[in-house]
Amino acid sequence: MRALLQRVSEASVTVDGQTVGRCGPGLLILVCAMLGDTCDTAKALAAKVSKLRLFKDEAGKMNLSILQSGGSALVVSQFTLAADTSRGNRPGFSGAAKPDEAETLYLQFAHALRDLGVETETGQFGADMSVGLTNDGPVTIWLDTKAG
């Protein structure tokens, strides 16, 4: 799986003018399930995200995890993270998991974050979403479970 984490003061996602998910201080997490990913992959990624020290401690250093900081998460499906731009000018997305499998893994990732104690909301899989955020830092981290 691939994930792009952005530390935010706030974030929200709307579909057809309705807010379907939001978070306060915490992480906006854009997630893409890739071919070959499993439920174990989703759980491992959630565990990694929950432990990453991306939040400031009292000394202003990034020493706290989302759990330690009391932050929340907004998880949004983003198949374009699978983009292959190695040939030509049009990205290819054949490395992304098929939609049914991708939705299951996306929801398993969000559920695993909740199970770890992170207050988590989601976007709407497959919808044309509008995502708003106030970046904090900015801090943006790229994770790919295949890369280690």
C-alpha positions as CSV (number, residue, x, y, z in Angstrom):
1,M,0.0,0.0,0.0
2,R,1.0,3.6,-0.5
3,A,0.1,6.5,1.7
4,L,0.8,10.2,1.7
5,L,0.5,11.6,5.2
6,Q,0.1,15.4,5.8
7,R,0.1,16.8,9.3
8,V,-2.8,19.1,9.4
9,S,-4.5,21.6,11.8
10,E,-7.7,20.5,10.1
11,A,-9.0,18.7,7.1
12,S,-12.3,17.8,5.5
13,V,-13.7,16.0,2.5
14,T,-17.0,16.8,0.8
15,V,-19.0,15.0,-1.8
16,D,-21.8,16.8,-3.7
17,G,-21.6,19.7,-1.2
18,Q,-21.9,17.5,1.9
19,T,-19.1,17.0,4.4
20,V,-18.5,13.2,4.7
21,G,-15.4,13.3,6.9
22,R,-13.2,15.6,8.8
23,C,-10.5,15.8,11.4
24,G,-9.0,18.4,13.7
25,P,-5.3,18.5,14.5
26,G,-3.8,15.2,13.2
27,L,-3.2,13.6,9.8
28,L,-4.8,13.7,6.4
29,I,-3.9,10.3,5.0
30,L,-4.2,9.6,1.3
31,V,-4.2,5.8,0.7
32,C,-3.8,3.6,-2.3
33,A,-4.1,-0.2,-2.3
34,M,-1.7,-1.8,-4.8
35,L,-1.8,-5.1,-6.5
36,G,-0.8,-7.9,-4.1
37,D,-1.7,-6.0,-1.0
38,T,-3.6,-7.9,1.7
39,C,-5.4,-7.3,5.0
40,D,-2.1,-7.8,6.7
41,T,-0.6,-5.1,4.6
42,A,-3.3,-2.7,5.6
43,K,-2.9,-3.5,9.3
44,A,0.9,-3.1,9.1
45,L,0.6,0.3,7.4
46,A,-1.9,1.4,10.1
47,A,0.5,0.3,12.8
48,K,3.4,2.2,11.2
49,V,1.2,5.4,10.8
50,S,0.1,5.2,14.4
51,K,3.7,5.1,15.7
52,L,5.4,7.7,13.4
53,R,6.6,10.6,15.5
54,L,5.3,13.5,13.4
55,F,4.0,15.8,16.2
56,K,5.8,18.3,18.3
57,D,6.6,17.7,22.0
58,E,6.9,20.4,24.6
59,A,10.4,21.3,23.3
60,G,9.0,21.7,19.7
61,K,10.7,18.6,18.4
62,M,8.8,15.9,16.3
63,N,8.8,13.3,19.0
64,L,5.1,12.4,19.4
65,S,3.0,10.0,17.5
66,I,-0.6,10.7,16.5
67,L,-1.7,8.6,19.5
68,Q,0.6,10.5,22.0
69,S,-0.5,13.9,20.6
70,G,-4.2,13.0,20.8
71,G,-4.6,13.8,17.1
72,S,-7.2,12.4,14.7
73,A,-7.1,11.1,11.1
74,L,-9.0,11.6,7.9
75,V,-8.4,8.7,5.5
76,V,-9.1,9.4,1.8
77,S,-8.8,6.8,-1.0
78,Q,-6.4,8.0,-3.7
79,F,-5.7,5.5,-6.5
80,T,-3.6,8.1,-8.3
81,L,-0.8,7.4,-5.8
82,A,-0.2,4.3,-8.0
83,A,0.8,6.5,-10.9
84,D,3.5,5.1,-13.1
85,T,5.1,8.0,-15.0
86,S,8.1,6.1,-16.4
87,R,6.8,6.0,-20.0
88,G,5.4,8.9,-21.8
89,N,3.4,11.8,-20.4
90,R,0.2,10.0,-19.4
91,P,0.4,8.2,-16.0
92,G,-0.6,4.6,-15.9
93,F,-2.5,3.1,-13.0
94,S,-2.2,-0.6,-13.6
95,G,-0.3,-1.1,-10.4
96,A,-3.4,-0.1,-8.3
97,A,-5.6,-2.8,-6.9
98,K,-8.9,-3.5,-8.6
99,P,-11.7,-1.3,-7.2
100,D,-13.5,-3.9,-5.1
101,E,-10.3,-5.1,-3.5
102,A,-9.0,-1.6,-3.1
103,E,-12.1,-0.5,-1.3
104,T,-11.9,-3.4,1.1
105,L,-8.2,-2.7,1.9
106,Y,-8.9,1.1,2.3
107,L,-11.6,0.4,4.8
108,Q,-9.5,-2.2,6.6
109,F,-6.7,0.4,6.9
110,A,-9.1,2.9,8.4
111,H,-10.6,0.2,10.7
112,A,-7.1,-0.8,11.9
113,L,-6.3,2.8,12.7
114,R,-9.5,3.0,14.8
115,D,-8.6,-0.3,16.5
116,L,-5.2,1.2,17.5
117,G,-7.0,4.1,19.2
118,V,-6.8,6.8,16.5
119,E,-10.0,8.7,16.0
120,T,-10.6,8.2,12.3
121,E,-13.0,9.4,9.7
122,T,-13.0,8.6,6.0
123,G,-13.9,10.0,2.6
124,Q,-16.2,8.2,0.2
125,F,-14.5,5.5,-1.9
126,G,-14.8,6.1,-5.6
127,A,-16.6,9.4,-5.3
128,D,-15.5,12.7,-6.8
129,M,-14.3,14.3,-3.6
130,S,-13.2,17.8,-2.7
131,V,-10.5,17.7,0.0
132,G,-9.7,20.8,2.1
133,L,-6.8,21.0,4.5
134,T,-4.7,23.4,6.5
135,N,-1.2,21.9,6.4
136,D,0.8,22.1,9.7
137,G,4.5,22.6,9.2
138,P,4.2,21.7,6.5
139,V,5.0,18.0,7.2
140,T,4.4,15.6,4.4
141,I,5.5,11.9,4.5
142,W,5.4,9.3,1.8
143,L,5.1,5.6,2.8
144,D,5.2,2.6,0.5
145,T,4.9,-0.9,2.2
146,K,6.9,-2.4,-0.7
147,A,9.8,0.0,-0.1
148,G,10.3,-1.1,3.5
